[in-house]
Amino acid sequence: MAWRRRTLWEWATGLLRRSMGARVVAASMLLSTLALVIVLGYMSASVGQNLFETRRDDALVEAVQARGQMQQVFNEAVTENLTSGELDALQDTALGAISDIISSRSTTEYAMLRTEGQSETLLTMNDVQSQAFDADLLSQELRSAVAEGADTPFYQSVRIATTSGGQPGLVVGTTVDVPLTGQYELYLMTSLESTQETLDFMHLTMVLAGLALIALIALISYLVARLVVGPVQVAAESSARIAAGELDVRMPVRGEDEMAKLGSSFNRMADSISRQINELATLSTVQQRFVSDVSHELRTPLTTIRLAGDVLHDRRASFDPVSARTVELLSTQIQRFEQLLADLLELSRFDAGAAQLEIEPTNLVRLAEAEIEAVQPLAAERGSELRLVAPGGHFEAEVDPRRIRRILQNLLGNAIDHGEGKPIAVIVDSSTDAAAIAVRDHGVGMTEIEMSRVFDRFWRADPSRQRRTGGTGLGLSISRDDAALHGGWIDVWSKPGAGTQFRLTLPRAGARAVASPIELEPDDTRPLQLAPPDAVQLAEPELHPDALVDPMIATSSEEVDR
């Protein structure tokens, strides 16, 4: 039951969060209910008080009239020579008179009690009361007030006991002077059951009328909310469709009111956005075609320049030192120019959606080992030690090896340039759903702002920093696109002074990668262990417990030179 209440509450709160119309209806019902409670409560109290005061006034008038009639009866019946037998007859006469008086009025019960504290008289009449009158209902304050009030009537609200539990009542008291016997208190009890029934019926009617009014207000609020919120919902749906690419969606416009003005403004905005998007799309197509055409057109003269540069580079030994150095710089810049053209062509393919994968089974450990050997001279020049760590042993993944090599080349080049000559680890691991390659350096690291821009095109953390691997500022951007083309991703962890780790995660064949088998933030408290060189070379290209590698950082160059 608690679960159902919680679910209902969550559903209600969720509906209020999602729907403005529901909030309007709920607010209208809440405020209407509060207003009705105040108004109906005031009306109920006023009517109840008025009914009580009317019945009270009637009871007081009846008590005064009854007292007058009783007093007249006693004055006429009592003589100065009243005997004991005549006193008994007087008492019977009083009893009969009271019965006659009570029967002609709304009073239900009565009592005639001798006032306490009077001096003894020669003749004393016994107390008279009806069978259902309970003298215990009379409070001492009422009896004292009646005894001292002479002809003034006093009243007290009581609860009359009945077989069904009880009913409200009113007791009115006054005094009657019986000649030769003393003062007696006359109490008349009036039932307020009919008044209570009238009040209860009025309450029921007010409650039913209030509920009907609240339901009517809710219906009216719903209809008004639909009139107001409906166009807003249409605008929201139209905005979502435009955001999804349906640029021809427009809002219907009816009339000349505020909603019509909203629809007209929205349609004008949609026309402007559609026109600008089409212009930007056309401009983007023109830019892509321009980059592609320029890149292709530059290939022919660049090839000629490279051939001429190669001839000069091969004969640089016969040149003077200045010319030889110039030829070397020319050859280096021609190579960088060729790389820039290749990157621009690749970016144009990604932008045009023309990039395609050439999938084949690839041993990622062997691939990483080959790339490490390729950049070994550059790493040695910077003093960085390259280490391959393969905790999962050898395994094959369905990837495009050319694109994975390009990603590793970019990551290793960045690690060498920014590794400060410290060891660089390449970690390769896999799970049932994903394979991952991470490149960890212990160099200068990056700040949060630099990490947020590291995959932007043509962006460099430190443009003035001397690089050994060339670089065009497009490598990481292309690497991110290559990873996305495989259905994977590439992310980075870095801290200033603690180094950087890039992690490439790829899905295994027939699986969807959700989590990477390599933690993004490296655990430097637990040292990595390399397998001996022959263990990496002789491992079978399958996942097998015997092929797992024990973690430990290599401490000699022989372990790195594979």
N, C-alpha and C positions, 0 to 999 in steps of 0.2 A: 504494500500500500504506500509506504514511504517512497519507493522507487517510482510508482505511478505519479504521486504528487510532485516529485522532483521533475519527472519528464514533462508533466503538464506545465509546470512553472517555466521550465526551460523553453518549451514550445511557445508559451505566451510571451515571454520576454524576447525571444527571437523574432516573433511576429511583430512586436512593437518596434524592434530595432530596424526591421526590414521594410515595414509599410508605414508611410506617412498617413494614409487613410485610416489604418488601425489606430494610430496614435490620436488622430482627430476624434474618432468615435469614442475611444476610451476616455479621453479628456472630457468630452461632452457628457458622457454618462457619469463620470466621477463628479464633475461640478454640478450636474443636474441633481444627482442623488444627494449631494451635500446641501444644495439649496432646498430640495424637497424635505429633507430631514428637519432642517431649521424651520421651514414654514409650517409643515404638518405638525411638528412638535409644539410649536407655539399655538397653533389652532387647537390641538388636542388639549393642551393645558388650559387654554382660555375657555373652551367649551366645557371641559370637565369642571373647572372652577365655577363657571356660570350655573351649570346644572346643580352642583352642590349647594351654592348659595341660594338658589331658588327653592330647593327642597328644605334647606335650613330655615329660610324665612317662613315657608309654609308651616314647618313644624313649630316654630316659635309662635306664630299666630294661633295655631291650633291649641298650643299649650296655654296661651293666655285665655282663649275662649273657654277651654275646658276648666281652667281654674275659676273663671267667673261663674260658670254654671255650677260647679261643685260648691263654691262659696255660697251661692244663692240657695242651693239645696240644704246645706247645713244651717244657714241662717233661718230658713223657714221651718226646719224640722226640730231644731233644738229649742227647748223652753227652759225657763229658770228652774222649774221643779222636775227636771229630768231624773227619772228613776233608773235603776240598773236594768230592769226589763226593757224600758224604753230605749236605753243605750244600745242594747243588743239589736232592737228593731232599727235604731238609727244606723248601726253598722251595716245591717242588711240593706237598708235604704241607700246608704253611701255606695255599697258594692253594686247595687243595681243601677244607681245613677252613673257610676263610672262606666259600667258596661254599656249603658245606653249612649253615653257621650263618646266612648271609644269606638263603638260600632258605626257611628255616623261620620267618623273621620278616617284618615289614612294610618293612624296609629295602630300598631299591631299588639303591643304589650304595654302593661302599665304597672305601677306600684304606688302605694300611698303609705309612706313611712313616717313614724313619729320623729320629730326633730330631736336630736340628742342634746343632752345638757339642760333640759327644761326642769323647772321645779315640779314636785309631785302635786298632782291634782286629785280631787275626790273621785273623778271619773276619768277613765283612760280607755280609749278605743284601740283595739288591736290593729296591727299593720295589715294592710290589704294589698295584695299583688296577684297578678295573673300567674298561671302555672308555668309559663315559659319565660317569665321574667327572671333574670339572673342578677340578684343584687350585688354579686361580686364584681360586676362590670362597672359599677359606680365607683369612681375614684374619690378619695377623701377630699381632694381639692374641689370637686364638683359639689359634694354634699355641704361642704363649708360655705361655698359661694352661694348655694341655693338658700341655706339656712339664714345667711346674713343679708341676702339680697331682697328680702320682703317680697314685693310684687314683681320684681325683675326676673325674667326667665333666663336660664343658663343652659348651654348645651355641651355635649361631649360626643365625639365620634367613637364608636365601638365596633367590635367584630362579633356578630351574632353567630353562635354555633348552630349548625344545621347538620342533617344527616349526610349532606354532600360535602361538608367541610367547613362551610361558613359563608357569610355574606356581610357586606358593609351595612352599618346602621347608625342611627343618631338618637341619643337620649337627651330629652329636654326636661329640665326640672324647674319647678316653681313651688310656692308655699300656699297652703290653705289653712286658714284659722278656723278651727272647730270650737264653737263656744263651749265653755265649761270643761274642755278636755285639753286644749293647747294647740300648738302649731304642728302641722303635718306637711311633709314634703311630697308633692305629687310629681311623679316621673312618668313620662310618656316615651315609649321606645318606638321609633319609626324605622322600618326596613328601607334601605336604599338599593335593593336588588334590581328593581325596575330601572332605576337611574343608571346603575352599573351596566345593565344589559344594553341600555340605550347608548352609553359611552363605548362599550365594547363593539357594538354594531357600527358606530361611527368610526372607531379605530380601524376595523376591518375594511370598511368602505374606503377610508383614506389610504390604507396600505395598498389595496387593490388598485385604486385610482392612481396612486403614486407609481406602482410598478408598470401599469399601462402607460402612464405618461413617460416614464423612463424609456420603455421600449419604443414608444413613438419618437422620443427625442433621439434615441440611437438610430432609428431608421432614417429620420430626417438628416442626422449628422452624416450617416453613410452616403445618402444620396448627394448631399452637398459636397462631401469629401470627394465623391466620384466626379462631380462636376469640376472641382478645383484640381484634384490630384490626377485625374485621368489624363489631361494634356501633359502634365509633368512626367507621368509614366511613359506616355508616347514619346516625349522628348528624350527620356533616358534610354528607351529601347532603340530609338533612332540613332542616338549617339553611339550606343554599343555596336550597332550594325555598321555605322560609318567607320568606327575604330577597327572593325573586323575587315574592312576593305570594301564594303558596299557603298561606294561614293555617290550612287544615284538615289539613295534613300532621302525622302523629304517628309516633313510633317504636314498633315492636312490642316488647312486654314478655313475656318467658318466664322462668319460674322466680323465684327469690328471691335470686340472687347479686348481686355488685357491678354486673354489666352490667345486670341487671334494675332495680337501684336507679338506675343512670344513665339508663335509658330512662324510668323513672317521673318522675325529676326533670326530664328534658328535656321530657316531655309536659306537666308542670305549668307549666314555664316558657313553653312554646309557648301553652298556654291563657291564661296571664296576658298574654303579649304580644299575642295575638289579641284578647283582651278590651279591652286598653288601646288597641290600634290602632283597633278599631271605635268605642270611645268618642271617641278623638281625631278620627276621621273624621266621626263624628256632630257633635262639637263644631265642627269646621272647617266643616261644611256649615251649621250653625246660624249661625256667625260670618259666613260669606260671605253667607248670606241676610239676616242682620241688617244688614251693611254695605250690601248692595244696597238693602234696603227703606228703611233710614234715608236713604241718599243720594237715592233716588227721592222719599221723603216730604218731604225738605228742599228739593227743587227748587221746589215750589209756593210755600211761604212765602219762599224766597230770591228767587224771581222777583218776588214782590210787593215785597219789601224793595228789590230792585235798581231796580224801576220808581220807587218812592218816592225812592230815593237819586238816581236820574237827574234826577228833577224838582227835587230840592233842589240837585243839582250844577249844573243849568242856571241856577238863580236865585241862585247863590252871590254874584254881583256885588252884589246888593242887600242882602246880609247884612253885619253888622259883621265885622271881620277875624277875631275868634276863632271866630265861627260859620262863616265861610267856610272857615277852615282845618279846622274839625271836619267839615264836609261833604266836603271833599277827602279827609280820612283815612277817612271812612266809605265813600266810593266806592272807594277803594283796597282796603280790607279786604273789601268785598263782592266785588270782582273776584277777590281771592285766595281767598275762601271758595268762589266758583264753580269756580275752578281745582282746589281741594282736592276738591270733590265729584266733579268730572270724573275726577280721578286715582283716587279711591277706587272709582268705578264701573269704571274700566278695570282696576284691580287685581282687583276681584271677578270680572271676566270672565276674566282670566288664571288666577286660582285655580280657577275653575269649569271651565276648559278650553273656554270658549265664544268666545274671541277668534278672529277670522277675518280673513284677508287679502283685500283687494280689489286684485288685481294688475292693473297696466296698464303699458304701455311708458312709461318716464319718463326724460327727459334729466336725469341727476344734476347736471350742471354748471349747467343752467338752474335747477334746483331749489335748489341751493346759492346761486346768485346772487340768487335771489328772497329767500331767508331772510337773506342778508347785508344786502340793502336794507331788510328789515323791522326789523332790530335796529340799523341804522346810527345812528339818533338816540341810542339808549342808549350805543352805543360812543363817539359823539362827546362825549356828556356826561361819560364817564369818561376821555376822551382817548386811547382805543385806536383804532388804525388797522386796519381790516379788509382783508384781502388774499385774493383768490381765485387759487389756483394749480391749473392743470389740465394736467399734463404729457401726458396721453393725449388731449387734445382733447375734443370732444363725443362722447358715446355714449349709447345707450339701454340701460336695464336693466329687467327685469320685476320691479317692486316695488310695494308699497302706498305711494303718494306721501304720504298723510296721516300714516302712521306714520314715514316717513323725515323729513318736515318736523318732526314732534314731536321726534325724536331730535336733529336739528340745532338746533332751538330750545333744547333743554336744554343741549346742548354749548356753543353760542354764549353762552347766558346765563351759564353757569358761567365761561367764558373771560373774559367782560366783567367779571364780579364779582370774579374773582381774578387778572386780568391785570395789575393795577397800572398801568393806562394805557399799557402797552407794545403793540407791534404784535401782531395776532392773524392767523394764516394758516389758511385753509381749503383743504386739498389734496384734489383729486379725481383718482383714477387707476383704471386697470382692467388686467386681464390676460385671457387666454382663458377662465379659470375663475371669476374673481371681480372684483368692483368694490369700491372702498373710498373712504371719506371720512374725513379726519383733521382735527381742530381743534387747532391748536398755539398756546398762549399762552406768554409769558415772564414769568409772574407769580411768586407766592410758592412754588408747587409743593407737593408732599406728601411725607410720610415713607412708609416701607414699611408701617407699621401703618395709616396713613390710606388708602393705596391698597388694602389688603386689605378695607377696610370701605366704600369709596366707593360701591359698588352696593347697600349695605344700605338697607332702607326707613327713612325718617325720620332718617337719619344725616347729620350735617353736620360738616365738618372744623372749622369755627369758627362756632358758633352766634351768637356776639356780633358777628360781622362784619356790617357794613351791606351789604344787597343792593339792587340796583337792579331786578332782574328778578323780585322776589317770591320764589317758590319754596316748595314744600311738603315738601321732603325725599324726594319720591317720583319725581322726574324721571329720575334715572339708573337706578333700579330698573325703571321702566317702559320706559326705552330699552333696557335689557338684554333684557327680555322681548320687546320689538318685534323686536330683532335676532334672537333665537332663533326667533321665529315665522317669520322669513324663511329660517331655516336657516343664519344667519350668527352673528356674535358681535361684541361690543364689548369692547375692552380698553384699558388705560391705561398710559402711562409718565409718570413724574414724578420730579423731584428738588427738594429744598428750595432755593429761590433760583434754580433753572434753568428753572422753568416746568413745564407739563404738556402732554401730547398724548394725546387720546382718539382711538381709531381704530375706525371701523365697517367691518366686512368683510361683504359680501353675495355669495352665489353668483350667477353669471350663469345665464341661462335654460338649463335642461338640463344644467347642470354641477354638480359638487360642490366647494365651496371647501375647499382644503386649506391654502393659504398666501395671505397678503394681498399685494397689489401694492404696498403702502406699508409701509416699515419702521416698526416700532413706536417704536424709539428714533431721534429726529431727528438728522440730521447737521448740526450748526450750523456746522461748518467750511466747508461748501459752500453759498454763498448761493443762495436761490431767486429765480427770475426770473419776473416776470409777463409775459404777452402784452399787447400794447396793447389798450385797451378794445374797439376794433372787431374785433380778432381773436377775442375771446371771443364777441362778439355775432354775427359773421358765419360762424363755423365751422359746417360741416355736421354734422348729428346722426349721424355715423358715424365709426368709427376710420379715419383716413387719415393718411399720413405728412405731408401738407401742413398738417394741422390741429394738429400737435404744438406745444407752447408752450416757448419758451426760458426756463430758470429764471433769475430775478434778483429780488431784493426791490424792490418799488416804493418810490420815494423821494418821490413827490408824491401829494397827495390826489386829483389828477385821474385817476390810474390806478386808484384805488379806487372813485371815484364812477362807477358804470356806468349 
